[in-house]
């Protein structure tokens, strides 16, 4: 069972930056894919960004955050971060960390991000 704990959420003005962090209870190099999802009020949870394990790391972003958000990992600290720049009010949501293994996936409890206009 992988436990994920998010941190770094909060209130920020439009155009500002936040850095979210996800701490995993197990070595992230053993996890196939780690990612960030978000869920805005009244909307379905959506993928924001993912990063794969292994030497050749691949990243993937939803179109709406490309060029503004960056996902990264720190294997030594077992953390995955999401740097959010040039934020917009539509980025307001609860952000969830996700870990996928071959047979199952795990979720963090979420961290609220509110972007004011």
ZITA-V77374 format. One record per backbone hydrogen bond with DSSP energy under -1.0 kcal/mol. NH is the residue of the N-H (numbers start at 1). CO is the residue of the C=O. If there is no record, write none. Layout:
NH/CO
NH/CO
//
This chain:
5/23
7/21
12/114
14/116
15/87
16/13
18/84
20/82
21/7
22/80
23/5
24/78
25/3
30/27
31/28
33/100
34/51
35/98
36/49
37/96
38/46
39/94
43/40
46/38
48/36
49/36
50/60
51/34
52/58
53/32
57/55
60/50
62/48
65/62
68/65
69/65
70/83
72/81
74/79
78/74
79/74
80/22
81/72
82/20
83/70
84/18
85/68
87/16
91/88
92/89
93/113
94/39
95/111
96/37
98/35
99/106
100/33
101/104
106/99
108/97
111/95
113/93
114/10
116/12
//
